[in-house]
C-alpha cells in the first residue's frame, strides 16, 4: 500500500513538473513576444537606474520611513520582474546585471557572457556604437559586478584587474562613483599592466577631488572620477556617514548628465550599490537612507526628462532583493515605529571600523559592558533605563542580554569566520555587537530580516518616457534589457560578440 502511494506521489510530482514546464514555456514565449514588439518611437536619451538589493520591501520601507511616496513609485509604468539566474534560483549581482544589460540569462558570477562563456553585447555598448555618449555611475567600486556587466566580458566578477582594463578600453565617456579594486594586477594571475595608466593614455581625465569634479565641463573629455573617501571595498561612504566633502550619488548623476549631453544623445546607468551592502549587514537605517539618495538621483533624471519628455526614457529596477527584509516584525505585532530608525547616527560600517576600534584602543579587550553603554545610546539611541512602554527606545531585559552577549563575543574576537551555524544565524559574518544593535533597533521599528544574503522574490520595475508603457506588467529581468534595446532602436535580441 505504501509502495503504491509512493509511486502515485512520484507520478503526481512528475505531472506537476511537466505542467510547470509547459506554463513556463508559454510565459517565456509571451515575454519574448512582448519584448520583441518594437516601440513606435526610439529614445535619444536613456537612463537606467539599478538599485542593488532594492526589492519591493526596500522601496516600501523607505516610503514608510519618509512618510511619502518615492519618486520611482509615482512613475506611470510599473512592472514586476523575476530575477533568477541560469544556474540558481536566488541570483547574484553579476548574473542579474548581465541579464539586465544584455537580455541574456547567465550563471552566478559570470559578467557579460552567456552560460557557455560567449561574450554578449550590452545596451551600453549598443548605445556607444550608435554614436551616443555613455556613462556608468555606481556608489560601490566602479569595477563591481553591476557596473562591470555593462562594459566587461569575463568568466567571474572577481577578475577585477581584467575588468579594470575593460573599463580603460571601453571608450565610454564617463565613469563615476567608487574606485578600482585591482588596477595594477596585484590579485591577478596574469597582470596586464596598470589599468589607470592605460585609461590616461586612452584619454581619461582621472579625478578624486570634489572641487575638481564639480568644476568639470563638457569640453574636458572622458572622465574617470571617484569620491576621495572610499569607506569600504573601494566604495563610496554610506549616505549617513558622508560629510560635505563627499560627492553624493545625485551629484555624480547631475555631473554625468552635464558631461554626456550632446546632439546624438546618451545612455546613462546609475547603480545604488550600497543599498545592497547595508541589507547584507541587516542595517535598515543605512539601507533606507541610501535608497533615499538613489531616489534623489532619479529626481535629477526626472528634471532632465521634463525638459525632453518626447526624447527620454527612464527605467528603474532592482537586480534582486537582499536580506529578506520584512515590513513587519513579530515583536511589534501590527505596530510600526519607523521614526525610531532616525535614532541611529552612523552606519554599521562606521560603528565597527571607527567607534568600536577607538573603544578597544582606549579600553582594551577586557572593557566592561558598562563602559560601552553610553556609545550604544549615542549612536543607536537605545536606552538602558526608563519606561519601555512610554519610550520605545528603552531596552527590555531580554534585549539587554542579547546586546551583552554580543558585546562579549566582540571583545573576545569572535567573528564571522566561526564555523558555528548558530553564530552565523545570529551575526551573519558581521561584528557581533554592531549587527545585534541594528537588529534590536530595526525590530523595535517594526522591521525584520530573514537572511544576510539575497532572496528570490521579484522586484519592481518603473519607467517614464518614450515607450515606457512596455514596462507595465510582469516579465523577467532579461526582458528589461531587451525592451531597452528596442527603445534604443536596436533589434531586441541577445547579440553575441565575435
Residue pairs with C-beta under 8 A, 6 or more apart in sequence:
28 476
31 475
31 476
31 478
31 479
32 479
32 482
34 470
34 473
34 475
34 479
35 103
35 475
35 478
35 479
35 482
35 483
35 486
35 492
36 482
36 486
36 492
36 493
37 470
37 486
38 486
38 492
39 466
39 467
39 470
39 486
39 487
40 467
41 310
41 466
41 467
42 466
42 487
42 488
42 489
43 265
43 311
43 312
43 313
43 465
43 466
43 467
43 487
43 488
44 264
44 265
44 308
44 311
44 312
45 265
45 266
45 304
45 308
45 311
45 312
45 313
46 123
46 127
46 265
46 266
46 267
46 268
46 312
46 313
46 315
46 484
46 487
46 488
47 268
47 270
47 301
47 304
47 305
47 312
47 313
47 314
47 315
48 100
48 123
48 267
48 268
48 269
48 270
48 315
48 484
49 72
49 269
49 270
49 271
49 272
49 294
49 297
49 298
49 301
49 314
49 315
49 316
49 317
50 97
50 100
50 146
50 269
50 270
50 271
50 272
50 316
50 317
50 318
50 319
51 58
51 59
51 271
51 272
51 275
51 291
51 294
51 316
51 317
51 318
51 319
52 93
52 140
52 146
52 271
52 272
52 273
52 274
52 275
52 276
52 277
52 318
52 319
52 320
52 322
53 275
53 276
53 277
53 278
53 279
53 280
53 287
53 318
53 319
53 320
53 321
53 322
53 323
53 454
54 272
54 275
54 276
54 291
54 294
54 318
54 321
54 459
55 318
55 320
55 321
55 322
55 325
55 455
55 457
55 458
55 459
55 460
56 321
56 457
56 458
56 459
56 460
57 321
57 325
57 326
57 327
57 457
58 275
58 279
58 287
58 288
58 291
58 318
58 321
58 322
58 325
59 70
59 72
59 73
59 291
59 460
60 327
61 284
61 288
61 325
61 327
61 338
61 447
62 70
62 288
62 291
62 292
62 295
63 69
63 70
63 73
64 327
64 336
64 338
65 288
65 338
65 341
66 292
70 291
70 295
71 295
71 298
71 299
71 302
72 295
72 298
72 316
72 460
72 462
73 460
73 462
75 314
75 316
75 462
75 463
75 464
75 468
76 463
76 464
76 468
76 469
77 462
77 463
77 464
77 468
77 469
77 470
77 471
77 472
78 460
78 461
78 462
78 471
78 472
79 460
79 461
79 462
79 463
79 471
79 472
79 473
79 474
79 475
80 458
80 459
80 460
80 461
80 473
80 474
80 475
81 317
81 318
81 458
81 459
81 460
81 461
81 474
81 475
81 476
81 477
81 479
81 480
82 458
82 474
82 475
82 476
82 477
83 91
83 96
83 99
83 318
83 319
83 320
83 321
83 456
83 458
83 459
83 477
84 90
84 91
84 456
85 91
85 92
85 95
85 96
85 99
85 105
85 106
85 107
85 108
86 95
86 105
86 106
86 107
86 115
87 107
87 108
87 115
88 95
88 107
88 108
89 456
90 320
90 453
90 454
90 455
90 456
91 108
91 319
91 320
91 454
91 456
92 108
92 109
92 145
92 157
92 320
92 454
93 144
93 145
93 146
93 157
93 276
93 319
93 320
94 106
94 108
94 109
94 110
94 111
94 145
94 148
94 149
94 156
94 157
95 105
95 106
95 107
95 108
95 109
95 110
96 319
96 320
96 477
97 111
97 145
97 146
97 148
97 149
97 150
97 319
98 104
98 106
98 110
98 111
98 112
98 113
98 120
98 149
99 105
99 106
99 476
99 477
99 478
99 480
99 481
100 149
100 317
100 319
100 477
100 478
100 480
100 481
101 112
101 122
101 123
101 124
101 149
101 150
101 269
101 481
102 112
102 120
102 121
102 122
102 123
102 149
102 481
102 494
102 495
103 120
103 478
103 479
103 481
103 482
103 485
103 492
103 493
103 494
104 114
104 120
104 478
104 481
104 494
105 114
105 115
105 478
106 113
106 114
106 115
107 115
109 155
109 156
109 157
109 158
110 117
110 155
110 156
110 157
111 145
111 148
111 149
111 152
111 153
111 154
111 155
111 156
111 157
111 159
111 163
112 119
112 120
112 122
112 148
112 149
112 150
112 151
112 152
112 153
112 154
113 119
113 120
113 153
113 154
113 155
114 120
114 494
114 496
117 155
118 496
118 497
119 153
119 496
119 497
120 153
120 494
120 495
120 496
120 497
121 495
121 496
121 497
122 149
122 150
122 151
122 481
123 150
123 267
123 481
123 484
123 485
123 488
124 134
124 136
124 150
124 151
124 172
124 267
124 269
125 150
125 151
126 485
126 488
126 490
126 495
127 134
127 266
127 267
127 488
128 134
128 170
128 171
128 172
128 267
130 264
130 488
130 489
130 490
131 264
132 264
132 265
132 266
132 267
133 173
133 174
133 259
133 260
133 262
133 264
133 265
133 266
133 267
134 170
134 172
134 173
134 174
134 260
134 266
134 267
134 268
135 172
135 173
135 174
135 175
135 176
135 256
135 259
135 260
135 266
135 267
135 268
135 269
136 142
136 147
136 150
136 151
136 172
136 174
136 175
136 176
136 268
136 269
137 147
137 174
137 175
137 176
137 177
137 249
137 252
137 253
137 256
137 268
137 269
137 270
137 271
138 144
138 146
138 147
138 177
138 178
138 270
138 271
138 273
139 177
139 178
139 235
139 236
139 249
139 271
139 272
139 273
139 274
139 290
139 293
140 146
140 147
140 177
140 178
140 233
140 234
140 235
140 236
140 271
140 273
140 274
140 277
141 160
141 177
141 178
141 179
141 180
141 181
141 230
141 233
141 234
141 235
142 167
142 175
142 176
142 177
142 178
142 179
142 180
142 224
142 226
143 152
143 160
143 163
143 164
143 167
143 180
143 181
143 182
144 157
144 178
144 181
144 233
144 235
144 273
145 157
146 271
146 273
146 319
147 175
147 177
147 269
147 271
148 154
148 157
148 163
148 166
148 167
150 269
151 166
151 167
151 170
151 172
152 162
152 163
152 166
152 167
153 166
153 497
154 162
154 163
154 166
157 163
159 188
160 180
160 181
160 182
160 187
160 188
161 182
161 183
161 184
161 185
161 186
161 187
161 188
161 191
161 192
161 195
162 188
162 192
164 180
164 181
164 182
164 183
164 195
164 196
165 192
165 193
165 195
165 198
167 175
167 180
167 195
167 199
167 224
168 195
168 196
168 198
168 199
168 202
168 204
169 198
169 202
171 202
172 222
173 222
173 223
173 259
173 260
173 266
174 222
174 223
174 256
174 259
174 260
174 268
175 204
175 223
175 224
175 225
176 213
176 223
176 224
176 225
176 226
176 247
176 252
176 255
176 256
177 226
177 227
177 236
177 249
177 252
177 271
177 273
178 226
178 227
178 230
178 233
178 234
178 235
178 236
178 273
179 208
179 226
179 230
179 234
180 195
180 196
180 226
180 234
181 187
181 233
181 234
182 188
183 194
183 195
183 196
184 191
184 194
184 195
184 196
185 191
185 192
185 193
185 194
185 195
196 206
196 224
199 206
199 224
200 206
202 222
203 221
203 222
204 221
204 222
204 223
204 224
205 216
205 220
205 221
205 222
205 223
205 224
206 224
206 225
207 213
207 216
207 223
207 224
207 225
207 226
208 225
208 226
208 227
208 228
209 228
210 227
210 228
210 245
210 246
210 247
213 225
213 247
213 255
214 247
214 251
214 255
216 223
216 225
216 255
216 258
216 259
217 258
218 258
218 259
218 261
218 262
220 259
223 259
225 247
225 252
225 255
226 234
226 236
227 236
227 237
227 246
227 247
228 245
228 246
229 237
229 245
229 246
230 236
230 237
231 237
231 238
231 241
231 349
231 350
231 353
232 277
232 349
232 353
233 277
235 273
235 274
235 277
236 246
236 247
236 249
236 274
237 246
237 350
238 274
238 278
238 286
238 289
238 290
238 347
238 349
238 350
239 248
239 249
239 274
239 286
239 289
239 290
239 292
239 293
240 285
240 286
240 289
240 344
240 345
240 346
240 347
241 346
241 347
241 349
241 350
242 248
248 293
248 296
249 270
249 272
249 293
249 294
249 296
249 297
250 293
250 296
250 297
250 299
250 300
252 270
252 297
253 268
253 270
253 297
253 300
253 301
254 300
256 268
256 270
257 266
257 268
257 300
257 301
257 304
260 266
260 268
265 311
267 488
268 301
270 294
270 297
270 301
272 290
272 291
272 293
272 294
272 297
274 286
274 290
275 287
275 290
275 291
275 294
275 322
276 319
276 322
278 284
278 286
278 287
278 290
278 347
278 348
279 287
279 321
279 322
279 323
279 325
280 322
280 323
280 428
280 452
280 453
281 348
281 349
281 428
281 430
281 435
281 438
281 452
282 323
282 428
282 430
282 435
282 438
282 439
282 442
282 449
282 452
283 347
283 348
283 435
283 438
284 325
284 341
284 438
284 441
284 442
284 445
284 447
285 341
285 342
285 344
285 347
285 438
285 441
286 347
286 348
286 349
287 323
287 325
288 341
298 314
298 316
301 314
302 314
302 464
304 312
305 312
305 314
305 464
305 465
309 465
310 466
311 466
312 465
312 466
313 463
313 464
313 465
313 466
313 467
313 468
313 484
313 487
314 463
314 464
314 465
314 468
315 461
315 462
315 463
315 468
315 471
315 480
315 483
315 484
316 461
316 462
316 463
317 459
317 460
317 461
317 462
317 477
317 480
318 459
318 460
319 459
319 477
320 454
320 455
320 456
320 459
321 454
321 455
321 456
321 457
321 459
322 451
322 453
322 454
322 455
323 449
323 450
323 451
323 452
323 453
323 455
324 449
324 450
324 451
324 455
325 447
325 448
325 449
326 447
326 448
326 449
326 450
327 336
327 446
327 447
328 334
328 336
328 446
328 447
328 448
329 442
329 443
329 445
329 446
329 447
329 448
330 448
331 443
331 444
332 443
332 444
332 445
332 446
335 446
336 445
336 446
337 392
337 444
337 445
337 446
338 445
338 446
338 447
339 445
340 381
340 392
340 393
340 441
340 444
340 445
341 441
341 442
341 445
341 447
343 380
343 381
343 382
343 393
343 441
344 379
344 380
344 381
344 438
344 441
345 378
345 379
345 380
345 381
346 354
346 355
346 379
348 430
348 431
348 434
348 435
348 438
351 379
351 434
351 437
352 430
352 431
352 434
355 375
355 379
356 410
356 431
356 433
356 434
359 367
359 371
359 372
359 375
360 367
360 411
363 371
365 411
365 412
365 413
366 411
367 411
369 404
369 407
369 408
372 407
372 433
373 384
376 382
376 384
376 403
376 437
377 383
377 384
380 437
380 438
380 441
381 393
381 441
382 393
382 395
382 399
382 403
382 437
382 440
382 441
383 391
383 393
383 394
383 395
384 394
384 395
384 400
385 394
386 394
387 394
388 394
388 395
388 396
392 444
393 444
395 403
395 440
399 440
402 436
402 439
402 440
403 433
403 436
403 437
403 440
405 436
406 426
406 427
406 432
406 433
406 435
406 436
406 437
407 432
407 433
409 423
409 427
409 432
409 433
410 431
410 432
410 433
410 434
414 423
414 432
415 429
415 431
415 432
416 424
416 427
416 428
416 429
416 430
418 424
426 432
426 436
427 435
427 436
428 435
428 452
429 452
430 452
439 449
442 448
442 449
461 471
461 475
461 480
462 471
463 470
463 471
466 487
467 483
467 486
467 487
470 483
470 486
470 487
471 480
471 483
482 492
482 493
483 492
485 491
485 492
485 493
486 492
